[in-house]
Amino acid sequence: MKSTLKISALILAFAGLTLGVKAQTATTATKSTTSSNGVILSVGVDAGIPTGNLSNAYNWNLGGSVQADIPIVTKTLFVTVNAGYNNIFGKDNAYNTGIKAPNIELLPVKAGLKYFPISNFYVQGEAGAAFALNKSTVGYTNAAAFVYAPQIGVQFPLGGKSFIDAGVRYEASSKFTSTVANSNVNFLGLRVAYAFDTK
């Protein structure tokens, strides 16, 4: 129930961001963040809420990421390359056992595509690998797992060549231990980043 409320709050917050950017783009249509052919670099804060079975042992996650958006079609389509760090915080009473779950430390590396169907609003899909930095602590047998992350987001112009990039994504991995059905890491995440055009 608590996870449902947290997910609902994230969705409502993103809906508010989307309405805000819609109002802003109505008055600043000439300041589209996708008007240049330069590579866009961003540095962001990532937060999330575990979903599925992971939510029984973990509360939330926090981390950061860097991303490069490389244009392949002017103004609308970019190749993305993303690397980051996620710390997923364990509950004190995981699975009602009275035992604290160890934090999961992941280093995700992903690549994908970002498409702007309208100015300042995008859909993005990425895939890659998540590396468990503390696999022995959490009891994983595999040091890495396949990861994918569909995302939607908006960009808020700050003036000049910089802007805020805010996106909501669902990130999921394959199993970190092939014999354990619930050893994948899935969460609903929010990324808020400062971005700038290098051209």
Summary of the structure (lengths in Angstrom):
residues: 199
radius of gyration: 17.8
end to end distance: 46.9
largest distance: 56.9
contacts: 635
relative contact order: 0.20
helix: 21%
strand: 54%
